[in-house]
């Protein structure tokens, strides 16, 4: 566990356990879907409905080797999370969520830095990769300011898998971003 000073109390990090699933699903959903997500800038409410994360997929991410759902807390309050794992020797960053009312406060920047540290220092990985819906230009620009680059690789959005959301449009796809750690 590490901490980063922020506001009046430090932000602390820990690995999620199965007991956290019940709290993680609404945190992740609130950052991306529904009216609550509109309080932040990462909302996908205009392009997707439904779930952002499935509890069983989350359980698998928590339990598998070289995979961690990182939770950021302050004063025992869960503020943010992200999934970090080793995918064939490359770090993968996903399921990144910050409470909508805290977006823009530096919490997300701190969580991303901790995820990169985990991949680099604890797992010895030299690259972090992620997929972002390519329509999300503002979000991609945020990652670019943190050293990520567009690879030009596009992947289909799982439009027929309701565990990850129900598209409101038919042109959704992922773009792969990478950063050397």
C-alpha positions in Angstrom: 0.0 0.0 0.0 1.2 3.5 -0.8 -0.2 6.9 -0.1 -0.2 10.2 -2.0 -0.9 13.5 -0.2 -4.0 15.1 -1.5 -6.4 17.6 0.1 -6.3 17.4 3.9 -5.9 13.6 4.1 -3.7 11.2 2.1 -5.0 9.0 -0.6 -4.3 5.4 0.2 -4.4 2.3 -2.1 -5.2 -1.3 -1.6 -6.1 -4.3 -3.7 -9.8 -5.1 -3.9 -11.2 -8.3 -2.5 -14.4 -10.1 -3.4 -16.0 -8.3 -0.4 -15.5 -5.0 -2.4 -17.6 -6.1 -5.4 -20.8 -4.7 -4.0 -19.3 -1.2 -3.6 -17.2 -1.3 -6.8 -20.0 -1.9 -9.3 -22.0 1.3 -8.4 -18.7 3.3 -8.2 -17.7 2.3 -11.7 -21.3 2.7 -13.0 -21.6 6.2 -11.5 -18.5 7.4 -13.3 -19.8 6.3 -16.8 -23.5 5.7 -16.9 -26.8 7.3 -16.0 -27.5 10.8 -14.6 -25.0 10.6 -11.8 -22.2 10.3 -14.4 -23.1 13.7 -15.8 -21.6 15.4 -12.7 -18.2 14.4 -14.0 -16.5 14.7 -17.3 -16.0 11.0 -18.1 -19.7 10.2 -18.7 -20.6 7.8 -21.5 -24.3 8.3 -20.9 -24.9 9.7 -24.4 -23.4 6.7 -26.1 -24.1 3.8 -23.8 -26.7 2.5 -21.5 -26.7 -0.5 -19.1 -23.8 -1.9 -17.1 -20.3 -0.7 -17.2 -19.0 -3.7 -15.3 -20.4 -7.1 -14.6 -19.9 -8.5 -11.0 -18.7 -11.9 -12.3 -16.1 -10.2 -14.6 -15.0 -8.1 -11.7 -14.6 -11.2 -9.5 -12.5 -12.8 -12.1 -10.2 -9.7 -12.4 -9.8 -9.7 -8.6 -8.9 -13.4 -8.3 -6.7 -14.0 -11.3 -2.9 -13.9 -11.0 -1.0 -10.8 -11.9 -4.2 -8.8 -11.9 -5.3 -6.2 -9.3 -8.3 -4.1 -9.0 -6.7 -1.1 -7.3 -8.9 0.9 -4.9 -8.1 4.5 -3.8 -9.5 5.6 -0.5 -9.4 8.6 1.8 -10.6 8.2 5.3 -12.1 4.8 4.5 -14.2 6.3 1.7 -13.8 4.5 -1.7 -13.1 7.3 -4.2 -11.7 5.6 -7.3 -10.6 2.3 -8.7 -8.8 0.8 -11.7 -8.0 -2.6 -13.0 -4.3 -3.3 -13.7 -3.0 -6.6 -15.0 -0.3 -8.4 -16.9 -1.5 -9.3 -20.4 1.2 -11.4 -22.0 4.1 -9.3 -20.6 2.4 -5.9 -21.1 0.5 -3.9 -18.5 -3.2 -3.4 -19.1 -5.1 -0.5 -17.5 -8.9 -0.4 -17.5 -12.1 -0.1 -15.5 -10.8 3.3 -14.4 -13.4 5.2 -12.3 -13.4 8.2 -10.1 -16.5 9.5 -8.2 -18.0 12.0 -10.6 -17.9 14.8 -8.0 -14.2 14.3 -7.6 -13.3 14.2 -11.3 -10.8 17.0 -12.1 -9.5 17.1 -8.5 -6.2 15.1 -9.2 -7.5 11.8 -7.7 -7.5 10.2 -11.2 -4.1 11.4 -12.0 -2.8 9.9 -8.7 -4.6 6.6 -9.3 -3.1 6.3 -12.9 0.4 7.0 -11.5 -0.1 4.3 -8.8 -1.3 1.8 -11.4 1.8 2.6 -13.6 4.0 2.1 -10.5 2.4 -1.2 -9.7 3.0 -2.5 -13.2 6.5 -1.2 -13.5 7.9 -1.9 -10.0 6.0 -4.9 -8.7 5.5 -6.8 -12.0 8.5 -5.5 -14.0 6.5 -4.4 -17.0 7.8 -1.7 -19.3 4.6 -0.8 -21.3 1.1 0.1 -20.2 -1.7 -0.4 -22.7 -5.4 0.5 -22.6 -8.4 0.8 -24.8 -10.6 3.9 -25.0 -13.7 4.4 -27.1 -12.3 6.4 -30.0 -15.1 8.9 -29.9 -13.9 10.1 -26.5 -11.5 12.7 -27.8 -11.4 14.7 -24.5 -10.5 11.5 -22.5 -7.9 10.4 -25.1 -6.3 13.9 -24.8 -6.2 13.5 -21.0 -4.2 10.3 -21.4 -2.0 11.9 -24.0 -1.1 14.6 -21.5 0.1 11.8 -19.2 2.4 10.3 -21.8 0.1 7.8 -23.6 0.2 7.7 -27.4 -2.3 6.6 -30.0 -1.2 3.4 -31.6 -3.6 3.6 -34.6 -4.9 0.1 -33.6 -8.7 0.0 -33.5 -10.7 -2.9 -31.9 -14.5 -3.6 -32.2 -16.7 -2.6 -29.3 -18.5 -5.7 -27.8 -21.8 -4.4 -28.9 -23.6 -7.7 -28.4 -22.4 -8.3 -24.9 -24.8 -6.6 -22.4 -22.3 -7.2 -19.5 -20.4 -4.1 -20.8 -23.2 -1.8 -21.9 -25.8 -1.3 -24.6 -24.6 1.0 -27.4 -26.9 3.9 -28.3 -25.1 4.2 -31.7 -23.5 1.7 -34.1 -20.1 3.3 -34.7 -18.4 2.5 -31.3 -15.0 1.0 -31.4 -11.9 1.0 -29.1 -8.6 2.7 -29.9 -5.4 1.2 -28.3 -3.2 3.7 -26.3 0.3 2.8 -25.0 2.9 4.3 -22.7 6.5 3.3 -22.0 6.9 2.9 -18.3 
